[in-house]
Amino acid sequence: MSTASRGRRWLPPVLLGAWCVVACGVALRAQADHNDGPTVPKLTDVDSDLLRLVVDDQWDRGMDMFGGRQVKAPDAIDWAAVTARDERRQAAVRTMLAEGRIRTPRDQHFAALIFQHSSRPEHLALAHVLASTSAAGGHAPARWLAAASFDRLLRSLNRPQVFGTQFSSDDASGWTMEPYDREAVSNHLRAEWCVVPLNEQERILRDLRAGRPVSPSTSVSDCGKRAP
């Protein structure tokens, strides 16, 4: 789902930025100059076509995924055009899945990220399955995405989120996390899935409502470096 859908704005669901440089465990051997386009590292455990798709996914959202820099503010992005490109990327990853090319835990993580940027419940369910499979395979950074994709799936079905990874806004009500069942899971369980606790979520929400500069990430910063 884009940040502008059916009259409601959403925070970009996943803006990895500098977090991915650390949590994704990437040695940066860039293939792209910062003046020309996004940083593309050499990853031996990721399908090269999938890698380019996920790099482009984040570049569309204003982030140089592996360069750790923001290149465009969300308000300057043409979200309708991004949504159209998202749909093409999702179709491409569907084909790769059918061909058996999504094999490694990091492949699964990046494929999940592509489907996370959809408003279709079946895509969000697939994102959750892929991220959970990646996490079960030992790729710790996928744990947060497994939680976030579950929240987005619930919200797409008009059900309350349970981890607290989703923020949205409209002109009438401003920023909110509702519907949100805050008692469905404990902060301990949130931590197991790399999600910050309730008090940190509320701080992010207060900052959004006050118009203060804020990093909307609900991911525990060092979670990708800890064992499951």
C-alpha positions as CSV (number, residue, x, y, z in Angstrom):
1,M,0.0,0.0,0.0
2,S,1.3,3.4,-0.8
3,T,1.4,6.3,1.6
4,A,-1.7,7.7,-0.1
5,S,-4.5,5.1,-0.4
6,R,-8.2,5.6,-0.2
7,G,-7.8,9.0,1.5
8,R,-5.4,7.7,4.1
9,R,-1.7,8.3,4.3
10,W,0.7,5.6,5.6
11,L,4.2,5.8,6.7
12,P,6.4,4.0,4.1
13,P,6.1,0.4,5.4
14,V,9.8,-0.4,5.2
15,L,12.6,2.2,4.8
16,L,15.7,0.2,5.6
17,G,18.4,2.8,5.0
18,A,21.4,2.6,7.2
19,W,19.8,-0.2,9.3
20,C,20.2,-2.6,6.5
21,V,23.9,-2.0,6.1
22,V,24.3,-3.4,9.6
23,A,21.4,-5.8,10.1
24,C,21.5,-7.3,6.6
25,G,25.1,-8.2,7.2
26,V,26.3,-6.6,4.0
27,A,29.9,-5.8,3.0
28,L,29.5,-2.8,0.8
29,R,31.3,-3.3,-2.5
30,A,29.3,-0.8,-4.4
31,Q,28.6,-1.2,-8.1
32,A,26.9,2.2,-8.5
33,D,28.2,5.6,-7.9
34,H,26.1,7.7,-5.5
35,N,25.7,10.3,-8.3
36,D,24.3,7.8,-10.7
37,G,21.9,5.6,-8.7
38,P,21.6,3.2,-5.8
39,T,24.4,1.2,-4.2
40,V,24.3,-2.4,-5.3
41,P,26.6,-4.7,-3.3
42,K,27.9,-8.1,-4.4
43,L,25.9,-10.7,-2.5
44,T,26.6,-14.4,-3.2
45,D,23.5,-15.6,-1.4
46,V,20.9,-13.5,-3.3
47,D,19.6,-14.0,-6.8
48,S,21.0,-11.0,-8.8
49,D,17.7,-10.1,-10.4
50,L,15.9,-10.2,-7.0
51,L,18.7,-8.0,-5.5
52,R,18.1,-5.4,-8.2
53,L,14.3,-5.5,-7.6
54,V,14.7,-4.9,-3.9
55,V,17.3,-2.1,-4.4
56,D,14.9,-0.4,-6.8
57,D,12.0,-0.9,-4.4
58,Q,13.8,1.0,-1.7
59,W,15.2,3.6,-4.2
60,D,11.6,4.3,-5.2
61,R,10.9,5.1,-1.5
62,G,13.8,7.6,-1.4
63,M,16.4,5.3,0.2
64,D,19.7,4.0,-1.0
65,M,19.2,0.7,0.7
66,F,22.8,-0.4,1.0
67,G,24.3,3.1,1.0
68,G,22.6,4.1,4.2
69,R,21.3,7.4,2.9
70,Q,18.0,9.0,2.1
71,V,17.8,10.4,-1.4
72,K,14.3,11.8,-1.5
73,A,11.7,12.8,1.1
74,P,8.4,10.8,1.2
75,D,6.4,14.0,0.3
76,A,8.4,14.4,-2.9
77,I,7.6,10.9,-4.2
78,D,5.0,10.1,-6.8
79,W,3.3,7.3,-5.0
80,A,0.9,6.4,-7.8
81,A,3.9,5.8,-10.1
82,V,5.7,3.8,-7.3
83,T,2.6,1.6,-6.9
84,A,2.6,0.8,-10.6
85,R,6.3,-0.2,-10.4
86,D,5.5,-2.2,-7.2
87,E,3.0,-4.3,-9.1
88,R,5.5,-5.1,-11.8
89,R,8.1,-6.1,-9.1
90,Q,5.6,-8.3,-7.4
91,A,4.7,-10.0,-10.7
92,A,8.4,-10.6,-11.3
93,V,9.0,-12.1,-7.9
94,R,5.9,-14.3,-8.4
95,T,7.6,-15.7,-11.5
96,M,10.9,-16.2,-9.6
97,L,9.1,-18.1,-6.9
98,A,7.4,-20.3,-9.5
99,E,10.8,-21.0,-11.1
100,G,12.3,-22.0,-7.8
101,R,14.8,-19.1,-7.7
102,I,13.9,-17.9,-4.2
103,R,16.1,-20.3,-2.2
104,T,18.1,-18.7,0.5
105,P,16.9,-17.1,3.7
106,R,18.1,-13.7,2.4
107,D,16.3,-14.3,-0.9
108,Q,13.2,-15.0,1.1
109,H,13.7,-11.8,3.2
110,F,14.0,-9.6,0.1
111,A,11.1,-11.3,-1.7
112,A,9.0,-10.7,1.4
113,L,9.9,-7.0,1.3
114,I,8.7,-6.7,-2.3
115,F,5.3,-8.2,-1.3
116,Q,5.1,-6.1,1.9
117,H,4.6,-3.1,-0.4
118,S,1.2,-4.3,-1.5
119,S,-2.4,-3.6,-0.3
120,R,-3.6,-7.1,-1.4
121,P,-4.1,-9.5,1.5
122,E,-2.8,-12.5,-0.5
123,H,0.4,-10.6,-1.1
124,L,0.8,-9.6,2.5
125,A,0.1,-13.2,3.6
126,L,2.9,-14.3,1.2
127,A,5.2,-11.6,2.6
128,H,4.5,-13.0,6.1
129,V,5.2,-16.6,5.1
130,L,8.4,-15.6,3.3
131,A,9.7,-13.5,6.1
132,S,8.8,-16.1,8.7
133,T,10.6,-18.8,6.7
134,S,13.6,-16.6,6.4
135,A,13.7,-16.0,10.1
136,A,13.3,-19.7,10.8
137,G,16.2,-20.3,8.5
138,G,18.4,-18.2,10.8
139,H,18.2,-14.9,9.0
140,A,17.6,-12.7,12.1
141,P,16.8,-9.4,10.2
142,A,13.7,-11.0,8.8
143,R,12.0,-11.3,12.2
144,W,10.8,-7.7,12.2
145,L,9.5,-8.0,8.7
146,A,7.5,-11.1,9.7
147,A,5.8,-9.1,12.5
148,A,5.2,-6.1,10.3
149,S,3.8,-8.1,7.5
150,F,1.4,-9.8,9.9
151,D,0.3,-6.4,11.2
152,R,-0.2,-5.1,7.6
153,L,-2.2,-8.3,6.7
154,L,-4.5,-7.7,9.7
155,R,-5.0,-4.1,8.8
156,S,-5.8,-5.0,5.2
157,L,-8.6,-7.2,6.6
158,N,-9.9,-4.4,8.8
159,R,-8.6,-6.2,11.9
160,P,-6.4,-4.7,14.7
161,Q,-2.7,-4.9,14.4
162,V,-1.0,-6.7,17.3
163,F,2.7,-5.9,17.2
164,G,2.4,-2.2,16.6
165,T,4.4,-1.6,13.5
166,Q,1.9,0.4,11.4
167,F,1.1,4.1,11.5
168,S,-1.4,5.9,9.2
169,S,-2.9,9.3,8.9
170,D,-5.8,11.2,7.3
171,D,-6.9,14.8,7.3
172,A,-9.7,14.1,9.8
173,S,-8.0,12.1,12.5
174,G,-4.3,12.7,12.1
175,W,-1.7,10.1,12.9
176,T,-2.9,6.9,14.5
177,M,-2.0,3.3,15.1
178,E,-5.6,2.2,15.4
179,P,-7.1,-0.3,15.2
180,Y,-4.5,-1.8,17.5
181,D,-4.9,-4.6,20.1
182,R,-2.1,-3.7,22.4
183,E,-2.7,-6.6,24.8
184,A,-2.6,-9.3,22.1
185,V,1.1,-9.9,22.5
186,S,3.5,-8.9,25.3
187,N,6.5,-6.6,25.0
188,H,8.6,-9.7,25.6
189,L,7.1,-11.3,22.5
190,R,7.5,-8.1,20.5
191,A,11.2,-8.2,21.4
192,E,11.5,-11.8,20.2
193,W,10.3,-10.5,16.8
194,C,12.5,-7.4,16.9
195,V,9.7,-4.9,17.5
196,V,10.2,-2.0,20.0
197,P,8.0,-1.9,23.1
198,L,4.8,0.0,23.6
199,N,6.3,3.0,25.2
200,E,8.7,3.5,22.3
201,Q,5.8,3.1,19.8
202,E,3.9,5.8,21.7
203,R,6.9,8.1,21.6
204,I,7.0,7.7,17.8
205,L,3.3,8.4,17.6
206,R,3.6,11.6,19.7
207,D,6.4,12.8,17.6
208,L,4.4,12.2,14.4
209,R,1.4,14.1,15.8
210,A,3.6,17.0,16.9
211,G,5.2,17.2,13.5
212,R,8.7,16.6,14.9
213,P,11.4,14.9,12.8
214,V,11.1,11.2,13.6
215,S,12.5,7.9,12.5
216,P,9.4,5.8,12.1
217,S,11.2,2.5,12.4
218,T,9.7,0.2,15.0
219,S,12.6,-2.3,14.6
220,V,14.9,-3.0,17.5
221,S,18.2,-1.5,16.3
222,D,20.5,-4.4,17.2
223,C,18.1,-7.2,16.7
224,G,19.6,-8.4,13.4
225,K,22.8,-9.1,15.2
226,R,21.3,-11.3,17.9
227,A,20.6,-15.0,17.7
228,P,17.0,-16.0,17.4
